[in-house]
């Protein structure tokens, strides 16, 4: 029997197929630029990468194309071979602290959260409804990005504003990237053959977050009510003083929707460089002594290091720090800059081990009081494992 994993974003998705009780993907698809005339479907099968260029009008159309390939490549002969389907769902509000088998009540709760996750939950729900029609005999499981962070104490997830806003509108910290933070912290336990008491997980990609983890539970995390919060990201501002927002709204006569667009899509690294959000470009241009790009990278990195220090204070100490996600798995230079600055928290960085990409590595020396690990994340595998626990 086989398991499908659907990891959907607002304008893209990853579709993976696993054999039950096997950690290796049989095949995986990535669909990029849904809603765009330059849509692309890439898939890896039999050690080959193949590409289909197509205009996908929505997630359902792209999924139908994936299923056509599923049959044409003889990955499955009949839909009955698919025992279950795992869905990454970005927002479960305060309703879900663990993965669940999907029923009408679960779908209703996911729909309720659209108001606070308008970019992602509609895509997640569309994939669920599509799967119910196409694989109508298969069990479906929701794995929530927010679930991992539901262990935070109220002192860490509440805002110091009138409580009625929490009660009426659910205004509180939720945290995101929980699937990734959970995967790498569990993987660290497997590597060490024991559970570390105090861990900081750094998921640094186009969207980035840190999580302080104590006794395998999230104590604090850097994404709050929305994924815009705190860290500088590719096109997101990160933390900004609230009065700056109201000041700009008045001066520029911006609607709430326009202001959200500025903070989500026209800020962050893109604004700091004035040209690109791609950190690979920034590193190349820094090598040519471009001061604007050097400034952008410094702001990006300094916010990460500042949060690390704050979370050590939250934890009272830290045993291990985990680097994960695309930037820290791939960029040798950015990894080095951040790791070198962690000397303040007793990390002794071993530069001789840093010349790696996408590979589990201990980046600290044997005598380092705090261990620094590079652990590539694998959200799809975590989702698949969650499915197997429930089905």
Phi, psi and omega per residue, in radians:
X1 nan 2.694 -3.056
X2 -2.148 2.737 3.122
X3 -2.151 2.306 3.028
X4 -1.730 2.433 3.032
X5 -2.089 2.183 3.112
X6 -1.963 2.046 -3.132
X7 -2.052 1.653 -2.997
X8 -1.834 2.370 2.983
X9 -1.891 -3.046 -3.069
X10 -1.158 -0.607 -3.095
X11 -2.313 0.346 3.126
X12 -2.759 2.980 3.062
X13 -2.801 2.733 2.994
X14 -2.071 2.356 -3.089
X15 -2.170 2.044 -3.092
X16 -2.147 2.601 3.074
X17 -2.137 2.240 3.103
X18 -2.094 2.576 2.875
X19 -1.362 2.444 -3.138
X20 -1.019 2.427 3.131
X21 1.134 0.451 3.088
X22 -2.328 2.307 -3.060
X23 -1.477 -0.159 -3.118
X24 -1.594 2.339 3.060
X25 -1.168 2.386 2.994
X26 -1.280 -0.764 -3.135
X27 -2.772 2.653 3.069
X28 -2.463 2.535 3.081
X29 -2.061 2.550 2.927
X30 -2.199 2.161 3.088
X31 -1.869 2.137 -3.103
X32 -2.000 2.650 3.036
X33 1.038 0.816 2.957
X34 -1.093 2.478 -3.050
X35 1.439 -0.058 -3.053
X36 -1.949 2.495 3.125
X37 -1.156 -0.249 3.111
X38 -1.778 0.638 3.136
X39 -1.083 2.574 -3.101
X40 -2.388 2.354 2.990
X41 -2.023 2.059 3.094
X42 -1.985 2.426 3.048
X43 -2.519 2.592 3.129
X44 -1.902 2.180 -3.118
X45 -2.689 2.342 -3.115
X46 0.940 0.717 3.086
X47 1.149 0.283 3.088
X48 -2.025 2.612 2.979
X49 -1.852 2.230 -3.141
X50 -2.137 2.598 -3.047
X51 -2.243 2.356 3.018
X52 -2.118 2.135 3.077
X53 -1.644 2.187 -3.067
X54 -2.800 2.584 3.057
X55 -1.492 1.890 3.128
X56 -1.695 2.088 -3.074
X57 -1.384 -0.378 3.093
X58 -2.849 3.111 -3.112
X59 -1.122 -0.649 -3.104
X60 -1.084 -0.758 3.136
X61 -1.100 -0.706 3.129
X62 -1.174 -0.647 3.112
X63 -1.166 -0.664 3.084
X64 -1.082 -0.655 3.098
X65 -1.152 -0.697 3.114
X66 -1.076 -0.745 -3.130
X67 -1.139 -0.628 3.065
X68 -1.012 -0.766 3.116
X69 -1.179 -0.633 3.129
X70 -0.963 -0.733 3.130
X71 -1.442 -0.721 -3.088
X72 -1.126 -0.553 3.107
X73 -1.528 0.040 3.100
X74 1.040 0.590 3.051
X75 -1.257 -0.641 2.955
X76 -2.332 2.632 3.077
X77 -1.749 -0.376 -3.093
X78 -2.666 2.585 -3.106
X79 -1.126 -0.330 3.130
X80 -1.144 -0.288 3.106
X81 -1.239 -0.312 -3.129
X82 -1.558 1.838 -3.109
X83 -1.298 -0.682 -3.045
X84 -2.732 2.820 -3.120
X85 -2.308 2.211 3.099
X86 -1.807 2.296 -3.117
X87 -2.010 2.245 2.900
X88 -1.338 2.161 3.070
X89 -2.051 2.174 -3.013
X90 -1.153 -0.842 -2.970
X91 -2.165 2.106 3.039
X92 -2.000 0.202 -3.116
X93 0.954 -2.493 3.061
X94 -1.660 0.119 -3.044
X95 -1.324 -0.559 -2.959
X96 -2.217 2.174 3.071
X97 -1.926 0.095 3.117
X98 -2.741 3.014 3.083
X99 -1.253 2.636 -3.080
X100 -2.474 2.663 2.954
X101 -1.260 2.335 -3.032
X102 -1.385 2.278 2.955
X103 -2.359 -3.022 -3.069
X104 -1.116 -0.602 3.114
X105 -1.154 -0.736 3.107
X106 -1.094 -0.777 3.116
X107 -1.042 -0.698 3.134
X108 -1.100 -0.710 3.116
X109 -1.157 -0.704 3.090
X110 -1.069 -0.708 3.123
X111 -1.153 -0.681 3.101
X112 -1.040 -0.548 -3.094
X113 -1.433 -0.030 3.136
X114 -1.042 -0.621 -3.116
X115 -1.039 -0.573 -3.138
X116 -1.802 -0.004 3.031
X117 -2.483 1.106 -2.998
X118 -1.215 -0.336 -3.127
X119 -1.507 -0.558 -2.949
X120 -1.902 -0.780 -3.064
X121 -1.056 -0.617 3.063
X122 -1.046 -0.690 3.109
X123 -1.162 -0.743 3.116
X124 -1.080 -0.752 -3.130
X125 -1.184 -0.663 3.098
X126 -1.078 -0.681 3.120
X127 -1.179 -0.661 3.114
X128 -1.112 -0.820 -3.108
X129 -1.165 -0.637 3.081
X130 -1.092 -0.805 -3.109
X131 -1.123 -0.597 3.107
X132 -1.082 -0.584 -3.142
X133 -1.420 -0.790 -3.024
X134 -1.378 -0.699 -3.136
X135 -2.068 1.117 -2.955
X136 -1.228 -0.196 3.099
X137 -1.734 -0.064 -3.067
X138 -1.563 2.491 3.019
X139 -1.272 2.499 3.103
X140 -2.078 2.452 -3.088
X141 -2.221 2.348 3.043
X142 -1.735 2.236 3.085
X143 -2.055 2.019 -2.936
X144 -1.677 2.367 3.031
X145 -1.106 -0.566 -3.078
X146 -1.459 -0.306 -2.996
X147 -1.073 -0.718 -3.081
X148 -1.023 -0.523 -3.042
X149 -1.570 0.019 -3.106
X150 -1.236 -0.123 3.107
X151 -1.488 -0.070 3.132
X152 -1.087 2.442 3.048
X153 -1.211 2.733 -3.106
X154 -1.011 -0.565 3.129
X155 -1.098 -0.388 3.126
X156 -1.720 -0.354 -3.118
X157 -1.854 -0.168 -3.139
X158 -1.600 2.609 2.976
X159 -1.634 2.657 3.107
X160 -1.497 1.045 3.102
X161 -2.226 2.949 -3.132
X162 -0.887 2.315 -3.050
X163 -1.078 -0.400 -3.119
X164 -1.059 -0.485 -3.141
X165 -1.249 -0.534 3.022
X166 -1.234 -0.766 -3.091
X167 -1.217 -0.635 -3.082
X168 -1.529 -0.698 -2.968
X169 -2.123 0.094 3.132
X170 1.063 0.602 -3.133
X171 -1.370 1.893 -3.132
X172 -2.869 3.034 3.036
X173 -1.387 2.350 3.089
X174 -1.976 -0.772 -3.088
X175 1.471 2.531 -3.137
X176 -2.375 -3.104 -3.039
X177 1.053 0.365 -3.087
X178 -1.077 -0.574 3.125
X179 -1.109 -0.744 3.124
X180 -1.189 -0.819 -3.141
X181 -1.048 -0.685 3.128
X182 -1.171 -0.752 -3.117
X183 -1.050 -0.872 -3.033
X184 -1.239 -0.569 3.104
X185 -1.220 -0.636 3.060
X186 -1.197 -0.669 3.129
X187 -1.137 -0.656 3.082
X188 -1.047 -0.707 3.103
X189 -1.065 -0.694 3.107
X190 -1.165 -0.712 -3.132
X191 -1.098 -0.759 -3.059
X192 -1.520 -0.215 -3.051
X193 1.032 0.490 3.040
X194 -2.819 2.896 -3.135
X195 -1.713 2.090 3.063
X196 -1.246 2.464 -3.104
X197 -1.334 -0.671 -3.034
X198 -2.352 2.040 -3.029
X199 -2.345 2.506 2.967
X200 -2.048 2.151 3.129
X201 -1.801 2.221 -3.106
X202 -1.976 1.750 3.107
X203 -1.659 1.721 -3.026
X204 -2.038 1.840 3.133
X205 -2.408 -2.665 3.068
X206 -1.073 -0.676 2.945
X207 -1.924 2.421 -2.919
X208 -2.343 2.600 3.055
X209 -2.742 2.721 3.038
X210 -2.040 2.569 3.055
X211 -2.317 2.324 3.010
X212 -1.616 2.164 -3.019
X213 -2.129 2.157 3.140
X214 -2.166 2.194 -3.104
X215 0.926 0.718 3.045
X216 1.297 0.139 -3.138
X217 -2.109 2.535 3.136
X218 -1.230 2.188 3.089
X219 -1.702 -0.610 -3.130
X220 -2.800 2.751 3.141
X221 -2.676 2.731 -2.944
X222 -1.579 -0.204 3.031
X223 -1.658 2.235 -2.980
X224 -1.802 -2.011 -3.109
X225 -1.165 -0.625 3.080
X226 -2.306 2.925 3.112
X227 -1.264 0.039 -3.140
X228 -1.326 -0.397 -2.879
X229 -1.143 2.543 2.796
X230 1.244 -1.280 -3.071
X231 -1.327 2.526 2.994
X232 -1.220 2.294 -3.122
X233 -2.171 -3.026 -2.985
X234 -1.074 -0.879 3.096
X235 -2.175 0.134 -3.133
X236 -1.859 2.526 -3.012
X237 -1.253 -0.517 -2.909
X238 1.307 -2.870 -3.063
X239 -1.058 2.401 3.078
X240 -2.473 2.452 -3.107
X241 -1.042 2.250 -3.046
X242 -0.958 -0.623 -3.127
X243 -1.182 -0.476 3.058
X244 -1.085 -0.690 -3.133
X245 -1.119 -0.874 -3.124
X246 -1.165 -0.602 3.095
X247 -1.071 -0.854 -3.138
X248 -1.147 -0.646 3.131
X249 -1.057 -0.727 3.137
X250 -1.264 -0.804 -3.072
X251 -1.168 -0.692 -3.067
X252 -1.707 -0.016 -3.108
X253 0.924 0.866 -3.082
X254 -1.583 2.418 3.004
X255 -1.336 2.844 3.074
X256 -0.966 -0.694 -3.136
X257 -1.135 -0.711 3.128
X258 -1.154 -0.686 3.133
X259 -1.180 -0.704 3.074
X260 -1.057 -0.671 3.136
X261 -1.129 -0.716 3.108
X262 -1.061 -0.842 -3.055
X263 -1.256 -0.531 -3.101
X264 -1.517 -0.705 -2.902
X265 -2.079 -0.212 -3.059
X266 -2.297 0.615 -3.119
X267 -2.360 -2.735 3.061
X268 1.121 -2.573 -3.092
X269 -1.053 -0.632 3.135
X270 -1.004 -0.790 -3.135
X271 -1.243 -0.694 -3.072
X272 -1.099 -0.579 3.114
X273 -1.580 -0.464 -3.067
X274 1.332 0.059 -3.038
X275 -2.490 -0.690 -3.001
X276 -2.543 2.669 2.975
X277 -1.855 -0.037 -3.030
X278 -1.427 2.026 -3.088
X279 -1.164 -0.432 3.074
X280 -1.138 -0.765 3.077
X281 -1.061 -0.750 -3.106
X282 -1.061 -0.774 3.121
X283 -1.086 -0.699 3.127
X284 -1.110 -0.739 -3.086
X285 -1.305 -0.535 3.061
X286 -1.070 -0.664 3.112
X287 -1.061 -0.375 3.101
X288 -1.722 0.314 3.055
X289 1.127 0.711 3.066
X290 -1.555 1.912 -3.021
X291 -1.186 -0.552 3.127
X292 -1.082 -0.704 -3.104
X293 -1.324 -0.564 3.056
X294 -1.110 -0.707 3.097
X295 -1.105 -0.767 -3.136
X296 -1.063 -0.792 -3.125
X297 -1.166 -0.655 3.133
X298 -1.111 -0.749 3.116
X299 -1.138 -0.716 3.130
X300 -1.037 -0.821 -3.074
X301 -1.312 -0.716 -3.057
X302 -1.098 -0.593 3.109
X303 -1.166 -0.660 3.106
X304 -1.105 -0.830 -3.106
X305 -1.136 -0.674 3.138
X306 -1.086 -0.714 3.129
X307 -1.209 -0.641 3.077
X308 -0.986 -0.781 -3.136
X309 -1.081 -0.764 3.134
X310 -1.079 -0.648 -3.113
X311 -1.346 -0.449 2.993
X312 -1.121 -0.685 3.078
X313 -1.111 -0.722 3.107
X314 -1.061 -0.754 -3.078
X315 -1.378 -0.378 -3.065
X316 1.518 -0.234 3.122
X317 3.084 2.986 3.015
X318 -2.439 2.357 3.113
X319 -1.566 -0.739 -3.100
X320 -2.502 2.550 3.015
X321 -2.050 2.343 -3.120
X322 -1.944 2.242 2.964
X323 -1.697 2.280 3.114
X324 -2.674 3.023 3.141
X325 1.362 2.988 -2.828
X326 -0.925 -0.854 -3.050
X327 -1.103 -0.880 -3.068
X328 -1.370 -0.373 3.057
X329 -1.372 -0.433 -2.974
X330 -1.945 -0.663 -3.010
X331 -1.553 1.819 3.119
X332 -1.085 -0.675 -3.073
X333 -1.238 -0.844 -3.134
X334 -1.129 -0.699 3.086
X335 -1.021 -0.753 -3.135
X336 -1.115 -0.779 -3.111
X337 -1.060 -0.824 -3.116
X338 -1.165 -0.811 -3.094
X339 -1.061 -0.686 3.138
X340 -1.113 -0.623 -3.126
X341 -1.338 -0.100 3.138
X342 -1.510 0.136 3.080
X343 -1.037 -0.504 -3.140
X344 -1.101 -0.418 3.141
X345 -1.935 0.552 2.967
X346 1.192 0.471 2.982
X347 -1.603 2.169 3.027
X348 -1.807 1.832 -3.033
X349 -1.352 2.315 3.112
X350 -1.803 1.659 -3.050
X351 -1.099 -0.442 -3.118
X352 -1.154 -0.319 3.136
X353 -1.689 0.009 -2.950
X354 -1.513 -0.171 -3.070
X355 -1.439 1.059 -3.105
X356 -2.423 2.771 3.023
X357 -2.414 2.398 3.042
X358 0.995 0.597 -3.030
X359 -2.377 2.300 3.093
X360 -1.062 2.193 -3.062
X361 -2.615 2.429 2.944
X362 -1.500 1.981 -3.022
X363 -1.639 -0.051 3.136
X364 -1.823 2.850 -3.136
X365 -1.393 2.836 3.136
X366 -1.024 -0.501 -3.101
X367 -1.644 0.109 3.123
X368 -1.174 2.258 -3.127
X369 -1.178 -0.584 3.076
X370 -1.995 2.257 -3.108
X371 -1.514 2.456 3.120
X372 -2.060 2.079 -3.082
X373 -2.042 2.462 2.891
X374 -1.739 2.047 3.139
X375 -2.272 1.861 3.098
X376 -1.017 2.349 -3.141
X377 -1.370 2.796 3.106
X378 -2.643 1.403 -3.096
X379 -1.088 -0.665 -3.105
X380 -1.105 -0.723 3.129
X381 -1.154 -0.704 3.100
X382 -1.076 -0.759 3.121
X383 -1.085 -0.771 3.119
X384 -1.059 -0.722 3.115
X385 -1.133 -0.667 3.100
X386 -1.119 -0.692 3.093
X387 -1.051 -0.782 -3.112
X388 -1.129 -0.496 3.089
X389 -1.182 -0.534 -2.999
X390 -1.760 -0.436 -3.033
X391 -1.893 nan nan
